[in-house]
Amino acid sequence: MNAPYHGPARAELDVAIMGAGFSGLCMAIALKKAGQTNFRIFEKAHDLGGTWRDNRYPGCACDVPSHLYSFSFEQNPDWSRSYSPQAEIWRYMKACADKYDLTSHIRYGAAVTDAAFDEARHVWRIKLANGETTTARALVSGVGALHLPAYPKIKGLESFAGHSFHSSEWDESADLTGQRVGVIGTGASAIQIVPSIAGQVKQLTLFQRTPPWVLPRMDRGFSERTKTLFRTIPGLQRLFRGVIYAAMEMRALGFLGNRKLMQRVEKFARDYLEETIPDPALRKALTPDYQIGCKRILISDDYYQAFNRPNVSLVTASIDHATAQGIVTADGQPREFDTLIYATGFRANEPLAEINIVGRGGHTLAHDWRFGAEAYYGITVAGYPNFFILLGPNTGLGHNSIIFMIEAQVRYVMHCLGWLFREGAFEVEVRRNVQQEFNAKLKKDMDRTVWQSGCHSWYLNENGTNSTIWPGFTVSYWWRTRHPDPHDFVITAPEPAAALA
């Protein structure tokens, strides 16, 4: 005798989205375009924008060309520069939210702390930090990886009596004029902060553990005439965007193992350093000792130049401890500061670390990912039905625009949601063997890349596994995620608890 039919319980929401950054907004726009309105975005902050809301430090800008770091369906002819500053990107995101009427769907100050899949009722039970709860048929993570600040682990740092803050939590009330400022870190934020404040402070000291490879940014402003041409000639901006995309996509050849190509890029970077820094000792200190591309390649037109100023100094000795007055390095030399700035990046290898995600059988994502995060195309995880991740494991990039990846992932998720809402499925869950085979192949592909060439970077977790970067061309990711294969999933359907696949 057949068991009684139990369909999915009526949920308050069809789709719950966590995060109102680029990925969360893109997901919401796709739902709106499909006529789906019973969704909500839960945003922990009090405004949208994600990393472009949080990072407001001096000089903050994108390192991907403006016309590519934007939605393909919502191109902006009015970018002021080839590489947009933070405020302009943030305005663009707000304009997109307004155009697609997303603000009424966003719940601000609503941090999701727990999300558990109810197997009997086929819904996600979601709990907010304030204790409120709700339910949703599908749960989409758009929280990204660059939002949990990584603080330096320095003995005695809490004893520092001066002013201190992380670059992503910039104190806009702080006046650095005439101050002695120490900057810890040499990543993407540091190379923008240092030249932006060097002319304002009395003394700036940068503590460097590992020098980055730096290429010239070659940033240029767009004239009003160019903006008018983009605005009035159909297809011109799309063509311009396509040229930029193709040029950046070709850079993947080097990252994916073409050593000769990377050697040419490395020579270009060395020549740029030599042309910019006349002091041989300083130049040597700023020269990396690892293969270019192993860590994130940075771009700047003024970072190296800042070290030619008399009030800017570079410290390569390791930091031993902090005192009330400042920093003491391993060589015993104390340095006093009025302000310390932590330009130490984010906990990028701890995706969804602040949310307790509970799937089938009571398994938690934190436990399943304890040795490294993995998913199927970075989007779906076995054991977590109707749960989708945007910018999940191994979908980050070292050579092209992450917005391109977001759009590919959203299209994939929309196909999966179609099985739920158009075809009446209860659950959509990737098969475990499919996920395992995919990740085994991914790790094999990763071994030949520059990211596994021996350096220690934020791309790698504690086990040395790269669960951050996509080891391939973005066009291949786009092609492979155009349509999800139903055979890759267990799609639980009404007749009776059978699979559509």
C-alpha positions as CSV (number, residue, x, y, z in Angstrom):
1,M,0.0,0.0,0.0
2,N,1.4,3.4,-1.0
3,A,2.3,5.8,1.8
4,P,0.0,8.9,2.0
5,Y,1.1,11.8,-0.2
6,H,2.9,14.6,1.7
7,G,3.6,17.6,-0.4
8,P,5.8,20.6,0.6
9,A,4.4,22.6,3.4
10,R,3.1,26.1,2.6
11,A,6.1,28.4,3.2
12,E,6.0,32.1,3.9
13,L,8.4,32.7,1.0
14,D,9.2,30.9,-2.2
15,V,12.8,32.1,-2.1
16,A,14.9,33.6,0.7
17,I,18.1,35.3,-0.4
18,M,20.9,36.0,2.1
19,G,22.8,39.2,1.3
20,A,22.2,42.3,-0.8
21,G,25.5,42.6,-2.6
22,F,26.0,42.0,-6.3
23,S,25.0,38.4,-6.3
24,G,21.9,38.8,-4.1
25,L,20.7,41.7,-6.3
26,C,21.3,39.7,-9.5
27,M,19.3,36.8,-8.1
28,A,16.5,39.1,-7.1
29,I,16.4,40.8,-10.5
30,A,16.2,37.4,-12.2
31,L,13.3,36.4,-10.0
32,K,11.5,39.7,-10.8
33,K,12.1,39.2,-14.5
34,A,10.5,35.7,-14.3
35,G,7.4,37.1,-12.6
36,Q,8.4,35.7,-9.2
37,T,7.6,38.2,-6.4
38,N,7.3,36.1,-3.3
39,F,10.9,36.4,-2.2
40,R,12.9,38.4,0.3
41,I,16.5,39.5,0.7
42,F,17.8,39.3,4.2
43,E,20.7,41.8,4.6
44,K,22.6,42.0,7.9
45,A,23.6,45.7,7.4
46,H,21.4,48.7,7.0
47,D,22.0,49.3,3.4
48,L,22.7,47.3,0.3
49,G,26.1,46.9,-1.5
50,G,28.0,44.2,0.3
51,T,31.8,44.8,0.0
52,W,31.2,48.0,-1.9
53,R,29.2,49.4,1.0
54,D,31.7,48.3,3.6
55,N,35.0,49.2,2.0
56,R,35.1,53.0,2.0
57,Y,38.7,53.6,2.7
58,P,40.6,56.3,0.8
59,G,41.4,55.3,-2.7
60,C,39.0,52.3,-2.8
61,A,38.3,51.3,-6.4
62,C,37.8,48.2,-8.5
63,D,40.6,46.4,-10.2
64,V,38.4,45.1,-13.0
65,P,37.4,47.6,-15.8
66,S,34.2,49.4,-15.1
67,H,32.3,48.3,-18.2
68,L,32.9,44.7,-17.4
69,Y,32.4,45.0,-13.6
70,S,28.6,45.5,-14.1
71,F,25.6,43.5,-15.2
72,S,25.5,42.6,-18.8
73,F,21.8,43.4,-18.9
74,E,22.2,46.8,-17.1
75,Q,25.2,48.5,-18.8
76,N,26.2,52.0,-17.7
77,P,27.4,54.4,-20.3
78,D,28.4,57.0,-17.7
79,W,31.3,55.4,-15.9
80,S,33.7,58.2,-15.1
81,R,36.9,56.1,-15.3
82,S,38.2,52.9,-16.7
83,Y,38.4,51.6,-13.2
84,S,35.5,52.8,-11.1
85,P,35.9,54.2,-7.6
86,Q,33.9,52.6,-4.7
87,A,31.3,55.3,-4.4
88,E,30.4,55.1,-8.1
89,I,30.0,51.3,-8.0
90,W,27.8,51.6,-4.9
91,R,25.6,54.2,-6.7
92,Y,25.3,51.8,-9.7
93,M,24.1,49.0,-7.4
94,K,21.5,51.3,-5.8
95,A,20.3,52.4,-9.2
96,C,19.8,48.8,-10.2
97,A,17.8,48.1,-7.0
98,D,15.6,51.1,-7.7
99,K,15.1,50.3,-11.4
100,Y,14.0,46.8,-10.6
101,D,12.0,47.8,-7.6
102,L,14.0,45.6,-5.2
103,T,14.0,47.8,-2.1
104,S,10.5,46.6,-1.0
105,H,11.9,43.0,-1.0
106,I,15.0,43.8,1.2
107,R,14.9,43.4,4.9
108,Y,17.7,45.4,6.5
109,G,19.3,44.7,9.8
110,A,18.3,41.1,9.4
111,A,21.3,38.8,9.8
112,V,20.5,35.2,9.2
113,T,22.1,33.1,12.0
114,D,20.5,29.7,11.3
115,A,18.9,27.9,8.4
116,A,17.7,24.3,8.7
117,F,16.0,22.1,6.1
118,D,12.8,20.5,7.4
119,E,12.8,17.1,5.6
120,A,9.2,16.3,6.5
121,R,7.8,19.6,5.2
122,H,10.4,20.2,2.4
123,V,11.0,23.8,3.5
124,W,13.9,25.8,5.0
125,R,13.4,27.2,8.5
126,I,15.3,30.5,8.8
127,K,16.2,32.3,12.0
128,L,17.3,35.9,12.3
129,A,19.7,37.4,14.9
130,N,16.7,39.1,16.6
131,G,15.0,35.8,17.1
132,E,12.4,36.1,14.3
133,T,11.8,33.1,12.1
134,T,10.4,32.4,8.7
135,T,10.2,29.6,6.1
136,A,11.1,29.4,2.4
137,R,10.9,26.7,-0.3
138,A,14.4,27.6,-1.5
139,L,17.4,29.3,0.1
140,V,20.0,31.2,-1.8
141,S,23.2,32.4,-0.3
142,G,24.5,35.7,-1.7
143,V,26.8,36.5,1.2
144,G,30.0,36.2,-0.8
145,A,33.5,35.7,0.7
146,L,34.8,39.3,1.2
147,H,32.8,40.5,4.2
148,L,34.3,38.9,7.4
149,P,37.4,41.0,8.2
150,A,40.6,39.1,9.0
151,Y,42.5,40.8,11.8
152,P,46.3,40.4,12.3
153,K,47.3,37.9,15.0
154,I,49.8,40.1,16.9
155,K,50.6,39.5,20.5
156,G,49.5,42.4,22.7
157,L,47.6,44.2,19.9
158,E,44.7,44.9,22.3
159,S,47.1,47.0,24.4
160,F,47.7,49.6,21.7
161,A,46.5,52.9,23.1
162,G,46.2,54.8,19.8
163,H,43.4,54.6,17.2
164,S,43.1,51.4,15.2
165,F,40.6,49.9,12.7
166,H,40.3,47.5,9.8
167,S,40.3,48.8,6.3
168,S,36.8,47.5,5.7
169,E,35.6,49.3,8.9
170,W,37.2,52.6,8.1
171,D,36.6,55.3,10.7
172,E,35.4,58.2,8.6
173,S,35.6,60.5,11.6
174,A,39.4,59.8,11.9
175,D,41.6,62.7,10.8
176,L,45.0,61.4,9.8
177,T,46.5,64.8,9.1
178,G,49.9,65.1,10.7
179,Q,49.7,61.7,12.3
180,R,52.2,58.8,12.6
181,V,50.3,56.0,10.8
182,G,51.2,52.3,10.6
183,V,49.6,50.1,7.9
184,I,49.8,46.3,8.4
185,G,49.3,44.3,5.2
186,T,50.3,44.6,1.5
187,G,47.2,43.4,-0.3
188,A,44.7,45.0,-2.6
189,S,43.4,47.5,0.0
190,A,46.9,48.5,1.3
191,I,48.1,49.5,-2.2
192,Q,45.2,51.8,-2.5
193,I,45.3,53.2,1.0
194,V,49.0,54.0,1.1
195,P,49.3,56.4,-1.8
196,S,45.9,58.0,-0.9
197,I,47.0,59.1,2.6
198,A,50.8,59.5,2.1
199,G,50.5,63.2,1.4
200,Q,48.3,63.8,4.5
201,V,50.1,62.0,7.3
202,K,53.3,63.0,9.1
203,Q,54.9,59.6,8.8
204,L,53.5,56.4,7.1
205,T,55.1,53.0,7.9
206,L,54.0,49.9,5.9
207,F,54.6,46.6,7.5
208,Q,55.2,44.0,4.7
209,R,55.3,40.3,5.3
210,T,55.3,39.4,1.6
211,P,55.7,41.8,-1.3
212,P,53.0,41.6,-4.0
213,W,53.5,41.6,-7.7
214,V,52.2,44.9,-9.0
215,L,51.4,46.0,-12.6
216,P,50.5,49.5,-13.7
217,R,46.8,50.2,-13.6
218,M,46.8,52.6,-16.6
219,D,43.6,54.2,-15.3
220,R,42.0,56.8,-17.5
221,G,38.9,59.0,-17.3
222,F,36.1,58.8,-19.9
223,S,35.4,62.0,-21.8
224,E,31.8,63.3,-22.1
225,R,32.1,62.6,-25.9
226,T,32.9,58.9,-25.2
227,K,30.0,58.6,-22.8
228,T,27.7,60.2,-25.4
229,L,28.9,57.7,-28.0
230,F,28.2,54.8,-25.6
231,R,24.7,56.2,-24.9
232,T,23.7,56.9,-28.4
233,I,25.2,54.2,-30.7
234,P,23.5,50.9,-30.3
235,G,25.9,48.0,-29.5
236,L,29.0,50.2,-29.2
237,Q,29.3,49.7,-25.4
238,R,28.5,46.0,-25.7
239,L,31.3,45.7,-28.3
240,F,33.7,47.6,-26.0
241,R,32.7,45.3,-23.1
242,G,33.3,42.3,-25.3
243,V,36.8,43.4,-26.3
244,I,37.7,43.9,-22.6
245,Y,36.3,40.5,-21.7
246,A,38.2,38.8,-24.4
247,A,41.5,40.5,-23.5
248,M,41.1,39.6,-19.8
249,E,40.0,36.0,-20.6
250,M,43.2,35.4,-22.5
251,R,45.1,36.1,-19.3
252,A,43.8,32.8,-18.0
253,L,46.3,31.0,-20.3
254,G,49.1,32.1,-18.0
255,F,47.3,31.3,-14.8
256,L,46.4,27.8,-16.1
257,G,50.0,26.8,-16.7
258,N,51.6,28.7,-19.6
259,R,54.9,29.4,-17.9
260,K,56.4,31.3,-20.8
261,L,53.5,33.7,-20.9
262,M,53.8,34.3,-17.1
263,Q,57.5,34.9,-17.5
264,R,56.8,37.7,-19.9
265,V,54.2,39.2,-17.5
266,E,56.8,38.9,-14.7
267,K,59.4,40.7,-16.7
268,F,56.9,43.5,-17.4
269,A,56.3,43.8,-13.6
270,R,60.0,43.8,-12.8
271,D,60.6,46.5,-15.4
272,Y,57.8,48.6,-13.9
273,L,59.3,48.2,-10.4
274,E,62.8,49.2,-11.7
275,E,61.5,52.2,-13.5
276,T,59.6,53.4,-10.5
277,I,61.9,52.7,-7.6
278,P,65.4,54.1,-8.0
279,D,66.8,52.9,-4.7
280,P,68.3,49.4,-5.2
281,A,67.8,48.3,-1.6
282,L,64.1,49.4,-1.5
283,R,63.6,47.8,-4.9
284,K,65.0,44.5,-3.7
285,A,62.7,44.6,-0.6
286,L,59.7,45.2,-2.9
287,T,60.5,42.3,-5.3
288,P,58.5,39.1,-4.7
289,D,60.4,35.8,-4.5
290,Y,57.5,33.6,-5.8
291,Q,56.0,33.0,-9.3
292,I,53.8,35.9,-10.5
293,G,50.1,35.0,-10.2
294,C,50.5,32.6,-7.3
295,K,49.1,35.3,-5.1
296,R,46.7,37.9,-6.4
297,I,48.3,40.3,-8.9
298,L,47.7,43.9,-7.9
299,I,47.4,46.9,-10.1
300,S,48.3,50.5,-9.2
301,D,49.7,53.7,-10.8
302,D,50.9,55.2,-7.6
303,Y,51.7,52.5,-5.0
304,Y,55.4,52.2,-5.8
305,Q,55.7,55.9,-6.3
306,A,54.5,56.5,-2.7
307,F,57.7,54.9,-1.4
308,N,59.8,57.7,-3.0
309,R,58.3,60.1,-0.6
310,P,60.5,61.0,2.4
311,N,57.7,60.4,4.9
312,V,56.9,56.8,3.7
313,S,58.9,53.8,4.9
314,L,58.8,50.1,4.4
315,V,59.4,47.6,7.2
316,T,60.1,44.0,6.2
317,A,61.1,42.7,9.7
318,S,58.4,40.5,11.1
319,I,56.2,42.0,13.9
320,D,56.9,40.6,17.3
321,H,54.3,42.3,19.5
322,A,52.4,45.5,20.0
323,T,52.6,47.9,22.9
324,A,50.5,50.8,24.1
325,Q,52.7,53.1,22.0
326,G,53.0,51.0,18.8
327,I,54.7,48.0,17.2
328,V,57.9,46.2,18.1
329,T,59.5,44.1,15.3
330,A,61.5,40.9,15.7
331,D,64.8,42.8,15.5
332,G,63.8,44.6,18.7
333,Q,63.1,48.0,17.2
334,P,60.1,49.8,18.6
335,R,58.0,52.2,16.4
336,E,55.4,54.6,17.8
337,F,52.1,55.4,16.1
338,D,49.1,57.4,16.6
339,T,46.9,55.2,14.3
340,L,47.2,51.6,13.1
341,I,45.3,50.5,10.0
342,Y,44.8,46.7,9.5
343,A,44.8,46.2,5.7
344,T,44.8,42.4,6.3
345,G,41.9,41.3,4.0
346,F,39.1,38.9,4.8
347,R,38.4,35.4,6.0
348,A,37.8,34.3,2.4
349,N,38.4,30.6,3.2
350,E,35.5,30.4,5.7
351,P,32.5,30.7,3.4
352,L,29.2,31.0,5.3
353,A,31.1,30.7,8.6
354,E,28.7,33.0,10.5
355,I,25.6,31.1,9.5
356,N,24.6,27.7,10.9
357,I,23.4,25.8,7.8
358,V,21.8,22.4,8.7
359,G,20.9,20.0,5.9
360,R,19.5,16.5,5.6
361,G,20.0,14.3,8.6
362,G,21.1,17.1,10.8
363,H,24.4,17.5,9.0
364,T,25.9,21.0,9.1
365,L,27.7,22.8,6.4
366,A,30.4,23.8,8.8
367,H,31.1,20.2,9.6
368,D,31.0,19.0,6.0
369,W,33.4,21.7,5.0
370,R,35.8,21.3,8.0
371,F,38.6,20.1,5.6
372,G,37.7,22.6,2.9
373,A,34.6,23.9,1.2
374,E,33.3,22.1,-1.9
375,A,30.2,22.2,-4.1
376,Y,29.0,21.3,-7.5
377,Y,30.1,24.2,-9.8
378,G,30.2,26.1,-6.5
379,I,26.4,26.3,-6.5
380,T,24.8,23.2,-5.0
381,V,25.8,20.8,-2.2
382,A,24.8,17.2,-1.7
383,G,22.7,16.8,1.4
384,Y,21.3,20.4,1.2
385,P,18.1,20.3,-0.9
386,N,16.8,23.5,-2.4
387,F,19.9,25.4,-1.3
388,F,22.0,27.3,-3.8
389,I,25.2,29.3,-3.3
390,L,26.3,32.3,-5.4
391,L,30.1,32.8,-5.4
392,G,30.5,29.5,-3.7
393,P,33.6,27.3,-3.5
394,N,36.0,27.5,-6.5
395,T,34.1,30.2,-8.4
396,G,36.5,33.1,-7.6
397,L,38.7,34.5,-10.3
398,G,42.2,35.7,-10.7
399,H,41.8,37.0,-14.3
400,N,38.3,38.3,-15.1
401,S,35.1,39.8,-13.8
402,I,33.3,38.0,-11.0
403,I,30.0,39.6,-12.2
404,F,30.3,37.3,-15.2
405,M,30.4,34.3,-12.9
406,I,27.5,35.6,-10.9
407,E,25.2,35.9,-13.9
408,A,26.1,32.4,-15.0
409,Q,25.3,31.0,-11.6
410,V,22.0,32.9,-11.3
411,R,20.9,31.5,-14.7
412,Y,21.7,28.0,-13.4
413,V,19.8,28.5,-10.2
414,M,16.8,29.8,-12.1
415,H,16.7,26.6,-14.1
416,C,16.7,24.6,-10.8
417,L,14.0,26.7,-9.3
418,G,11.9,26.0,-12.4
419,W,11.8,22.4,-11.3
420,L,10.4,23.5,-8.0
421,F,7.9,26.1,-9.0
422,R,7.0,25.2,-12.6
423,E,7.2,21.4,-12.5
424,G,6.0,20.9,-9.0
425,A,9.1,19.2,-7.5
426,F,9.5,19.1,-3.8
427,E,13.3,18.9,-3.6
428,V,16.2,19.5,-5.9
429,E,19.5,18.1,-4.6
430,V,22.8,17.3,-6.4
431,R,23.8,13.7,-6.3
432,R,26.7,13.1,-4.0
433,N,28.7,11.0,-6.5
434,V,28.3,13.8,-9.1
435,Q,29.6,16.4,-6.7
436,Q,32.6,14.1,-5.7
437,E,33.5,13.4,-9.3
438,F,33.3,17.1,-10.2
439,N,35.6,18.1,-7.3
440,A,38.1,15.3,-8.0
441,K,38.5,16.6,-11.5
442,L,38.6,20.2,-10.3
443,K,41.5,19.4,-7.9
444,K,43.3,17.7,-10.7
445,D,42.9,20.7,-12.9
446,M,44.1,22.9,-10.1
447,D,47.4,21.1,-9.7
448,R,48.7,22.5,-13.0
449,T,47.8,26.1,-12.2
450,V,50.0,28.9,-11.0
451,W,48.0,29.1,-7.7
452,Q,49.5,25.7,-6.7
453,S,53.1,26.8,-7.5
454,G,54.3,26.9,-3.9
455,C,53.4,30.3,-2.3
456,H,51.1,30.8,0.7
457,S,48.1,32.8,-0.3
458,W,44.6,33.5,0.9
459,Y,43.4,31.4,-1.9
460,L,44.5,28.3,0.1
461,N,42.9,26.9,3.2
462,E,44.8,25.5,6.2
463,N,45.2,22.1,4.4
464,G,46.7,23.8,1.4
465,T,43.6,23.2,-0.7
466,N,42.5,25.9,-3.1
467,S,38.7,26.1,-2.5
468,T,38.6,29.7,-3.8
469,I,39.6,29.9,-7.5
470,W,38.0,28.5,-10.6
471,P,40.8,26.6,-12.4
472,G,39.7,27.4,-15.9
473,F,38.3,29.9,-18.4
474,T,35.2,31.8,-17.4
475,V,33.7,31.0,-20.9
476,S,34.0,27.2,-20.0
477,Y,32.2,27.8,-16.7
478,W,29.5,29.7,-18.6
479,W,29.1,26.9,-21.2
480,R,29.0,24.2,-18.6
481,T,26.4,25.9,-16.5
482,R,24.1,27.1,-19.3
483,H,21.5,24.4,-18.4
484,P,21.7,22.1,-15.3
485,D,21.5,18.4,-16.3
486,P,18.6,16.8,-14.4
487,H,20.5,13.5,-14.3
488,D,23.0,15.3,-11.9
489,F,20.2,15.8,-9.4
490,V,17.7,13.9,-7.3
491,I,14.5,15.8,-8.1
492,T,11.8,14.6,-5.8
493,A,8.5,14.8,-7.5
494,P,4.8,14.1,-6.6
495,E,4.4,10.8,-8.4
496,P,5.0,9.3,-5.8
497,A,8.2,10.5,-4.3
498,A,9.8,9.5,-7.6
499,A,12.6,11.4,-9.3
500,L,12.2,13.4,-12.5
501,A,15.8,12.6,-13.4
